[in-house]
Amino acid sequence: MKEYSFNIEKTTRYYTLGELDHSDKILFVLHGYGQLPQFFIRKFQSLVDKGYFVVAPEGPHRFYLEGTSGRVGASWMTKEARLDDIEDNLMYLKKLVESFVKIKEFKKISLLGFSQGGATATRFYEKHHTYFDLCVLWASVFPNDVPFQNLSNYSGFHFVVGMEDPYFTKESIDEYISLYQSYGIKTHTFQGKHNINDELLNQLF
C-alpha cells in the first residue's frame, strides 16, 4: 500500500465582532478543541468597546461532539497527517491575517490562542511574529515542535492559565511559570477554570 497526497481548495469560515471601519486595533482569536468560533468569539465582546475588531477563524475539521448527530465542534488537527495539517493551518492563517492588514493600518495587531488553538497560534506567531504586537497563549502550553526559547526574544508573548484549570495541576502550573519566566516570557494566572477570564483579558488588552 502507498500513501499519496495532493492539494485542493477548501472553503473556510471566520466570524467577527465590532466594526472594521471604526476599529483601530484587531485581535485574532483561535478557539479550542470541539468549540465553534461563532460561540467562542462572544467571550471577547468587552474588547469591542476598547476599539478592537475581533476575528475568530474556524479550525478546518468539523465533527459531531457526540455520536453521529447533534452538536458540532471543530478542531485544528489530530495526530493523523499532523504535519500536513500544521502547514495548511499556517497558510490559512497567513492569508486571513494578510487580508485584513492589507486593507487597513491598525495601531495594534494581536493574536490569542485558547487551549488547542494555543498550539496553532504559537506556531503561527513563531513564523510571522512581525505581524503582531501581542500574542497570548491561554490555557495551553508550547507545542513540542516550537522551542519556547525562540519566543523569549519577543516582548509581546504572554502565557495565561487558570489556577483551577482541570488540564493542569498546581505543580505543573508552578513548573511552567518558573520555566517560562526564566526565559523572560510574561506569565499570568487567575482564579478560574478552563475558560477566558474577562477581567484578566481586559488587563492584557
Order of alpha helices (4+ residues) and beta strands (2+ residues): beta-beta-alpha-alpha-beta-beta-beta-alpha-beta-alpha-beta-alpha-beta-alpha-beta-alpha
